[in-house]
Amino acid sequence: MENFSNNLDIPIIKKSRELYSRTHKMIFSLPKFERYSLGERMETALLDLIELTVLANSEAKITKKAILRRANAKNETLKILYALVFELELIEFKSYIDFENRLIENGKMINGWIKYCRHSN
């Protein structure tokens, strides 16, 4: 149980959980078709991102970088998905900017973690 609690304190996981919570609420405002296509894809990608960061936290440095690269790819994919939702005029500009800023922050944390792994070998 202690390890689980430690995972909840990691900034990237906290931020990703907050993003998931906001996204989950936003998905319910989407039209039915987008909710079950684009919305579902966004939700899955966010859950994958959380899973990858939890996994990276528990792995040895030698495998951590590869997992973090996958997490970074998920984060970049999410940027595209949020941009699509905005371009389809399904969310307002203010909401899009909020989501985008959160993803940029996640990307900085992931990339910082990758650099740390690179330099600590």
C-alpha positions, 0 to 999 in steps of 0.5 A: 500500500505504501508504494501506491501512495508514493505513486499518487504523490508524483507530480506528473501523475497528479497532473495527469489525474487532474487532466483526466478528471477535467477531460472526463467531464468535457467528454460528456458535453460532446455530441454522441458520435464524438463522445464514443469515438474521439472522446473514448480515444482521449480517455484511453490515451490519458489512462495509458499515460497515467499507467506508463508514468506509474510503470516508469516510476517503478522500473530500473533506469535502464528500462525507464527511458523507453517507458518515458518515451512512450509516455511522451508519445501518448502526451503528444498524441493527446495534444493532437486529439485536443486540437481536433476537438477544438478544430471541430468546434466542440470546445471553446478556445479557453478550454482548449488553451487550458488543456494544451497548457496542462499537456505542455506541462506534462511534456516538460515533466516527462522530458525532464525525467528522461534527461535525468535518466540519461545523465544519471547513468 
